[in-house]
Amino acid sequence: MESKKTGYSYGNCNSHFGGTIYLSDFNTSYSGSRNIARRIVSDWQFDEHCRKNEIVREIREKAGNKECIN
């Protein structure tokens, strides 16, 4: 897909979760906003786990082996 404003080509990458943003994240007086950093790190770890699974899946498909690799 190409952006009409910039002409920059970009793909729709569905391999990253990126996390969930809550309205309370922008309210610094809300006590729950202290968990933002923890949630960001957790989401990064989830994305990394998914990336590794994607690599293993591609290796299996190339090898034609559908068995579990540990």
Buried (B, 14 or more C-beta within 10 A) or exposed (E): EEEEEEEEEEEEEEEEEEBEEBEBBEEEEEEEBEEBEEBEEEBBEBBEEEEEEEEEEEEBEEEEEEEEEE
